[in-house]
């Protein structure tokens, strides 16, 4: 019998044993706490425990399972709320009340619930890994497709159940393998959370994740299957931005990982998500959402596991042919869990006390994103959007800097913008997206051939304004020539009328790509028409008195999303007003 030698927080050591293998899941102590082997040496085996170790004592037994730390994959995942190791929180509450008791043994998915199963194979068919053998409606908007596990070698179907109602562990199909063994297939399978699920091919990224947020879709896009980071200090709106993306992005399924966030903030997320109505289906957003809630007062080791659990669930649905968006909030708290466990293991610390393997762990997580061709021939994607919480908004700290190495879209939140009520508070000067060139063909074909040209002109106005603002801060706008004053006024329209968005306004909370293009085009029409009028002697003061600038700022509210033809009227009005002003100036 293997017995505990020492307990140091979530780190438990067992002496003089060769019974355990690396990354094996084990049960620790009399309460059978869930743990994972993280180090095997001649003298000691070190175990990371995913539950609270209060009361755990040396001498208590440790039980081997022979299996890696795995997630149960099957119908019942969507609309559920799990902790970091895929235990359903509602079931845990029934057992132990508001605070999770140690050793609470509950199955990840409801084993009693019946699903209306349709068998999609017949006797004599050959099943290969990844092939779908039955389907069932998981929620009103998600059809669950049960697939042969990639661990299976496949074989010939020798028996199929009738279509009807079955629970999670009922056998619905039997196959005969090459070795003449019979393999029974139920509605669920297990998969090690730290192992990426295999795919046939990684496809090039060419489609944007459309979010309806103008600064994201137009200026700083992220692709389906891409990676993005949202770094920002306390109060800059990381969680708010992720909520807005989760609600409006065109992913089929949302996986929200609340990793080490404050309990009250996570409660707010759970309450909001349960109340939100999905604009696409007119049903609760939870019908296509999985929530993993691992708050800061939960065991620190489970926080480390929660991101792997979340991305394993995402890959499982990707294999069915769905597009998944993961919101990880926040990877900084996950890194802090790594740092705490590393300290208890007495490992040599690297920068700011984080372990030396922080970059490789971050890359392991973000590398599991991608647009894939699955084993069964379908296409699916996992897009990872991770929030980073640098202390004191210091983007030079290790988690932010290492995250920058592995993501291709970086949306830096700015506390000055947040305090000025400019949301999303993404600073366009500090942020970047490397997906612009990859997505340009999509925008040209599906929105407008001039989309990228117009986007570039709008971006140039913002860059030029940033250069001029240094002079303005010192000397004021009056010292600038009038063409530069016009540029600064146009940049204000871009900032306030285009980049700033109101999540509580029915037309402004989500803006289709076509309207985004027409808004940019109208701003440029005003800018170019004003420059033409200036060349004909009209002053900046006269241009401001026309009221056109304020009218264009308010077009995001005044033009409904379903009436794009109104932009033509705006452009005609701009040209007519300025032509009249030029004619008046010429007569003088």
ABEGO torsion letter per residue (X at the ends): XBBBABBBEABBBBBGBAABBBGBBBBBEAAGBBBBBABBBAABBBBBBABBABGBBBGBBBBBAGBBBBBBBEBGABGBBBBAAGBBAAAAAAAAEABBBBGBBBBABBAABBBBBBBABBBGBBBBBGBBABBBBABAABBBBBBBBAABAEEBBABBBBBEBBBAABBABBBBBAAGBBBBBBABBBBBAABBBBBABBBBBABBBBAGBAAAAAABBBBBGBBBBBBBBBGAGAAAAAAAAAAABABABBBBBBBGBBAAAAAAAAAAAAABBBAAAGBBAAAABBBBBBBAABBAAAAAAAAAAAAAAAAAAAAAGBBBBBBBOBAAAAAAAAAAAAAAAGBBBBBGGBBAAAAAAAAAAAAABEBBBBAAGBBBBBBBBBBBBBBGGBAABAAAAAAAAABABBBBBBAAAAAAGBOBABBAAABBBAAAAAAAAAAAAAABAAAAAAAAAAAAAAAAAAAAAAAAAAAEAAABBAAAAAAAAAAAAAAAAAABBBAABAAAABBBAAAAAAAAAAAAAAAAAAAAAAAAGBBAAAAAAAGAAAAAAAAAAABBAABAAAAAAAAAAAAAAAAAAAAAAAAX
